[in-house]
Amino acid sequence: MTYDVEIGGRRASVSVRRHADGGWWVAIDGAPAVHVNGQAAGPAEWWLQDADGRRRVALAVNGSEVAAQVGGHGVSGTVVDPRRTALTDAVGGALGAIVTPMPGAVVRIPVQVGQAVGEGQVLVVVEAMKMENEFKSPIAGVVAAVHVDIGAALDAHTLLVTVEPAEQE
């Protein structure tokens, strides 16, 4: 799994995958992966240690916010939601353009063209890697177009739905 993390205005790509002997391979911005082991310190807190068993990083996660202690220095950041990022990175950055960042298949479309939707309302559900991912409206508005059908196989960066902003009164 790859996460985009923003720390101090700088965005980094963090790749995490299971290691066959336990722990994880972690790579940052394409650098060589490092094998780390982890130990739970609380419900959303971990100690990460290197192969020699030395504690290197204390990590706490609260929603999309991440706080870490690295070498005695506090660092905080935000995990960037790839679905929200796709809204601005794809289709020319159109505000109401809902785009999938990953390949998958459409399983539900609970809206139709002309329907008023609120910010955060589910527009399309896509199954990817045996998980259902809900794509929600980033704005209040009206569904201008549904660009996919139920059962459609999708490539990454496929335009799903376009929402036009609600008119300001």
HELIX and SHEET records of a PDB file:
HELIX    1   1 PRO A   82  ASP A   89  1                                   8    
HELIX    2   2 VAL A   91  GLY A   93  5                                   3    
SHEET    1   A 9 THR A   2  ILE A   7  0                                        
SHEET    2   A 9 ARG A  10  ARG A  18 -1                                        
SHEET    3   A 9 TRP A  24  ILE A  28 -1                                        
SHEET    4   A 9 VAL A  34  GLY A  42 -1                                        
SHEET    5   A 9 GLU A  45  GLN A  49 -1                                        
SHEET    6   A 9 ARG A  55  ASN A  62 -1                                        
SHEET    7   A 9 GLU A  65  VAL A  70 -1                                        
SHEET    8   A 9 HIS A  73  VAL A  80 -1                                        
SHEET    9   A 9 THR A   2  ILE A   7 -1                                        
SHEET    1   B 4 ALA A  97  THR A 100  0                                        
SHEET    2   B 4 THR A 158  PRO A 165 -1                                        
SHEET    3   B 4 GLY A 141  VAL A 146 -1                                        
SHEET    4   B 4 ALA A 116  VAL A 117 -1                                        
SHEET    1   C 4 MET A 131  LYS A 136  0                                        
SHEET    2   C 4 VAL A 122  ALA A 128 -1                                        
SHEET    3   C 4 GLY A 104  ARG A 108 -1                                        
SHEET    4   C 4 ALA A 153  LEU A 154 -1                                        
END                                                                             
